[in-house]
Amino acid sequence: MTRLVLASSSRWRRALLNRLGLPCDCSTPNIDETPRIGENAETLVHRLSLGKANAVAENYAQHLIIGSDQVAVFEGEILGKPASLDAARAQLARFSGRRVRFVTGLALIDTARPRHWVCHESFDVVFRILSSEEIARYVEREQPLDSAGSFRMEGLGITLFERLEGRDPNTLIGLPLIRLCELLREAGLDPLLDASER
């Protein structure tokens, strides 16, 4: 069976991918994630997702390489990971009672052919009105410095929301599994038929 490689060091993305029951290796890509001048969110996550996958592809012949990247978009501004706890608190204060869009890029490279696919998924989050005490406590408990938008959906992030709107909630964690399964089937790997028995 074709082996998968996840071009990421994120334990959250790896946990999501493990749900498919497919053998997978992980390799940390080393790329510059700085946005380019005039680059919109969709173009940015496409470039970074494919860049991450390409960064590890040369070491894996006959593999399917998965790259992913995520940004938050608020009032037309692209927001990445907060640089500090103060920045995380400030981001969440801005989001209080407002809608934030998360754009997650997804790339799949088939090094056996070679060929590749690149796409993105969007998912909207409507934050409930948050008190400064709630924000401070959340940031203290979760330390969400490695998460675009300053929250972790896989943790206490769910306590911050009024509602979620989108096709695949896994998009918020950084790996849209519905779209990934579609791409894997296009590449000839069906997670239902090819997954190992549990």
Order of alpha helices (4+ residues) and beta strands (2+ residues): beta-alpha-beta-alpha-beta-beta-alpha-beta-beta-alpha-beta-alpha-alpha-alpha
